[in-house]
């Protein structure tokens, strides 16, 4: 008899195992994270940017957000306060005091960095975020449940949420103009920039360009391409003539943001072995302690 | 034989007292603000913003709620899996608290997420990399398991006493039969659910700790550590019994019953080692990562960390080592309450205090509306708990055994 029940047990566990395996192959196994060799990026040269904020207008225009007329963006008073991207503006320009060998203020365009190993893609409970082959990190409105874990996870504090909406609030962030790039156009901000502060190209190429600029003008730049290695590399990279921390960039390591949490997560759930073993262990303890109790009572 | 202390019955006591009225007012106040959240959006009621996406509701309603419902799986492990029959009288109250606690955790999530009508999405949209996905799925299954574990209380209440009103009375016999069938089925399979409950709890209690790991440097180093999942699990295990004692003593007081001191003292004697293990890991982690340097600074983080460790772990640990404390209802209550508040504070610290976003201009403090909703939920939970213990066989009266124990234990695990 014990032999039989053991066989039954094995049979049913095999069935459960097959079921689990079956489900996980048919369901969409997590969000996409494709890192193509030719993925695109943008190099932002903050020493070139003049703070005209045309990119802000172009971005709103391309994403059907209320943009106002372009002339109104000439007002430089806006630059007196530091702003962050939100649901009304997916990119903003902030101005800082001048850096080395220059009297001009430093203007920094802020938007999603489109990380190579994005924390938001790893964190999202429903896998609504995706890293695309062309480098863009985008978000699927129809999947999102509005938990805002992406905002807690993002090392650059980029995703914004529509807190004032009772129904269908959206997470908003730069989508690297994925609709435009699909048609072969360049992102709206890049295309409008009058001083070519933004360079659109493959990431590999951009790193080369950035290195070259630093090498040829060592007086003009600090020797650091922000985004080359930060959190495992980002699609958007920056050059500047002062330390990036002084320009409100976060101080980040070179390890991808989701690295630790994913290895913990996969450790706890490695092929469901730990939970299943725990179940078996507890079942064993339960059986032994019950048996011991019964023996005790028989002796009495 | 060990069936002396176990005889759960519906407690005879009036429902409304002045304290209950206060709870009703708090509950209504919370519901008013809750309506504001659903009609005008999260921003209308809370102080949350793009810098602080998570606040009181996630820190207390969800994270602390899950931790403080740990009495359910720790007592199940003790009473059912290790077969310590002498603790059976506290299993049902702990189970009820866990069931209600997790129900309110689910409601808390429902309220906090922006698109509440998509709360079912994780069931079909999977992201195995996400700690939140794991927590979500585990909590969903565990809530179901808790309801199944509670079913025998319902069948026990109604078997042989089914009395439907009016024309439905013709169905009395059939309903009774269904209940008996259910009871029989449950008694044969309950061990599956009991073990599952403990496994699921261990999984999501720890994964709740993984949640903030991904926030990386945005979280204060006093709390940010790769062993957070282990610390969350150990603290949940340590808070299980104190929470049971805390509630049991409040319930006895409020319902005019004699405190179950023999069981509670014994339960209390196990808390010190559990707290000790947690403390050892916490301090070990602090020394390995050399984060004690941050305690030399004087700021919100260092003060909150010190309060959490001193009043939430070290002082109650010392108290539980003393026999005098274990024998006195008052001291036992104080020590247990300290552990409960310590874990509550730890979850608030992890999710709210430690979280320092890079571009915040002012720090977050929960709005009156947020606090109202949280307090309102706690009030409703207590009101429902009171209703159930007055109408269902949950609390055992000491020294009044009338029937063999087997009839009253959770079926299937005599």
Interface residues (C-beta under 8 A of the other chain):
Chain A: X24 X27 X28 X29 X30 X31 X82 X84 X86 X119 X121 X122 X123 X124 X125 X126 X127 X128 X143 X144 X145 X146 X147 X148 X149 X151 X152 X153 X155 X156 X157 X159 X160 X161 X162 X163 X164 X165 X166 X168 X169 X248 X250 X251 X252 X253 X257 X258 X260 X261 X262 X264 X265 X266 X268 X269 X275 X278 X279 X282 X283 X285 X286 X289 X290 X292 X293 X297
Chain B: X1 X38 X39 X40 X41 X42 X43 X44 X46 X48 X49 X50 X51 X53 X54 X77 X80 X81 X82 X83 X85 X109 X112 X113 X114 X115 X116 X118 X119 X121 X122 X124 X125 X126 X127 X128 X129 X130 X131 X132 X133 X134 X136 X191 X194 X195 X196 X198 X199 X202 X203 X206 X207 X210 X211 X212 X213 X214 X215 X216 X217 X218 X226 X229 X355 X357 X358 X359 X413
